[in-house]
Amino acid sequence: MPVNTPGPKARLTGGVTLIDVARVAGVAPMTVSRVLNQPGQVRQQTREKVLRAIEQTGYVPNLVAGALASNRSRLVAVIVPMLTNPIFSDTFQAIAERLATAGYQVLLGTSGYQADHEQELLEVILSRRPDGIILTGTLHTDASRLRLRAARVPVVETWDLTPDPIDMLVGFSHEQVGEQLAQHLLGKGYRDFAVLSVNDPRGLRRVDSLLGALAAHGVTDVQRQVFEGLPTLAHGREGLSALLGTAPRPLMIVCTSDTIAHGVLTEAAARGIRVPEEIAVMGFGDMNFAEHTYPALSTVKIDGRLMGTAAANLLLDRLNGQALQPAAHDIGFCIVERESTR
């Protein structure tokens, strides 16, 4: 028996509809709707027939119409600074995986550490009426804060802690990272320091905290270089090259990213400089390559996957009515000692 399928004209002018699927499956449109929305209420044989028709016709459910009916879009927007940094991609992957188990899709935007760019992204995102938004950091423009609070959309800020969150919060204290790094490295006997960073505001806060803690112990002559843009290996290589003419040795070089630290190790190897005997290197993030550099990189470990899962769980609890009050979750951090420090 031939099967009636929508022709090219129908696909071009209006797309395949639920009625088209019902016609191919030989069932009522209401049955197709039940298969999509309440499959447990449809007999298995009928359900399989409808699913075969959906596959045959290429039908895509109208989620906009469903969102209007249920007041839910089933969309969650996530904004990260960059995806080339494994630490942020790990967080995003964990968010996407957890939300998928609850039937949510993710809209991804990248801000490049620019609050103004984040504001532009949020204007577009809010027009799509997402059920929730997950942001990186707590530094936003005043307009973004005002718009997010006015929209009454559940928001989770990540990668930071603040006494004034927009809504919910998952992160760690950048100030404590700086303080504990200073105590750790001073305790290992280092007294000559240099710092390499990009102009990421959270990284700069770690640096300021590190320098303050060093100064409290009488270490004030710290060479500091700040690069524009996203962290690269080139920043580490250029930074070490600039330091070699002026800095004493042995020298402890603290980097605000494992990527920059990797660049320092690469330049040191190219010049035959011994690590950690002549220079020591400390990174940040414990990215997936950190323990495989030569020598293996000492760093500050942040569990990006844990952060992503925690953020998604907070958001889902709010959407399910289980967490109505603002919530904060400090995931902490730890210093990982490897071969690049003695």
Secondary structure, 3 states (H helix, E strand, C coil): CCCCCCCHHHHHHCCCCHHHHHHHHCCCHHHHHHHHHCHHHCCHHHHHHHHHHHHHHCCCCCHHHHHHHHCCCCEEEEEECCCCCHHHHHHHHHHHHHHHHCCCEEEEEECCCCHHHHHHHHHHHHHCCCCEEEEECCCCCHHHHHHHHHHCCCEEEECCCCCCCCCEEEECCHHHHHHHHHHHHHHCCCCCEEEEEECCHHHHHHHHHHHHHHHHCCCCCCEEEEECCCCCHHHHHHHHHHHHCCCCCCEEEEECCHHHHHHHHHHHHHHCCCCCCCEEEECCECCCCHHHCCCCCEEEECCHHHHHHHHHHHHHHHHCCCCCCCCEEECCCEEECCCCCC
